[in-house]
Amino acid sequence: MPKTKVEEELKQGEALSIINLVDALVEDAYSARASDIHIDPEEKRLRVRLRIDGVLHESFIFPAEIHSEIISRIKVLSGLRTDEHQAAQDGRFRAIIKIAATAIPVDVRVSITPTYYGENAVLRLLTEKTEKFSLETSGFSNNDKKRISDAIKKPYGMILSTGPTGSGKTTLLYTLIKKINTPEVSIVTIEDPIEYSIAGINQIQINPHTDLTFARGLRSILRQDPNIIMVGEIRDNETAAISVNAALTGHLILSTLHTNDAATTLPRLLDMKVEPFLIASTVNIAIGQRLVRKICPDCKVKKQITEDEINSFTGIIPEKILAQIKNKNFYQGAGCEKCDKSGYYSRIGIFEVLKVDDDIRKAIVRKADVSEIREIAVKNGMTTIIEDGFKKALDGITTIEEVLRVIHD
């Protein structure tokens, strides 16, 4: 990484300005394409890491002596209590990044938590670049795009996005919401937190202090004559039940669930005490997803997969895919200035889109297990996440190692 503004500020010594240092940190993170800044106190130092393309990089080391001042500055910017040091606090602020003659607004979401050596801070950068995500550039195959487009045209039912934390679920929901946002429909969201403001949509932030939970908020929303409702996450049985009933009574519901793949979504709703016939009647599609790093286009080179490497994949990936990758050319990034020697630049999604058809509905009603549901979905045309990942590796978009990293981590 070239000389940064943070490094320049640290050279000020006793004349160091904490205000300028925090501003420089946000600006350097933006320039490095970081999505998050992690500020972690240790016994003798303050460690700062940047999450770039989904991977944390140790970027700066600050003296431990300025720890409390940095946290205080972030609290002031976020409107948080500076005299509270033993409780978690969440806030946000807007930074203006000046590049050449352009002023770029960056919303920064802040989470501060007490730890053994003092309070840490995690800052998430929400930028216009992230907001420009679209269905066309997301990485969906033509078949999956059609399945999703058909599902969002329906006036009722559920569209569920699934995957672990950081797999792009909320971003996908925003993308779908923007696609169907017209003056003819009323769209209301309930989120924790609201990540982006979207014109023409009523967005509600949950607030446990006032007992505004997902479930209570959802009940309130249903009295406001909405057509489409986005629930940030289905976390509990009550929210699941209300969401399913809303979908059953003529609303289109978009939400997320924490499951490993699309097929597990349906049994997960069963675990939340939703009746099988209700799941079968309301869920339109379940989308499983991960984010993989893309090979840097400036240093992309061919790579031949050796026989030993192929043998090492046995038992990890399906035989059908193993047969496809033999004697095929793959690619990798050699490392250059653009990608900071990592070989990767930016990210793209790998997906599986499970359409709930008649065969899947019958399986749900008889409470079939995950493996049977997945088998039926694949038989009826679903491309699994690992297949989609390997197709992108074959197309030179990402690497096999990256696909395996995000699926098996």
ABEGO torsion letter per residue (X at the ends): XBBBAAAAAAAAEAABBAAAAAAAAAAAAAAAGBABBBBBBBAABBBBBBBBGGBBBBABBBBAAAAAAAAAAAAAAAGBBAABAABBBBBBBBBBBBBEABBBBBBBBBBBBBBAAEBBBBBBBBBAAAAABBAAAAGBBAAAAAAAAAAAABABEBBBBBEBBGAGAAAAAAAAAAAABBAABBBBBBBOBBABBBBGBBBBBBBAAAGBBAAAAAAAAAAAGBABBBBABBABAAAAAAAAAAAAAGBBBBBBBBBABAAAAAAAAAAAGBBAAAAAAABABBBBBBBBBBBBAAABBBBBBBAAAAAAABGABBAAAAAAABGBBBBBBAEBAAAGGAGBBEBBBBBBBBBBBAAAAAAAAAGBBAAAAAAAAAAAGBBBAAAAAAAAAAAGABBAAAAAAAAAX
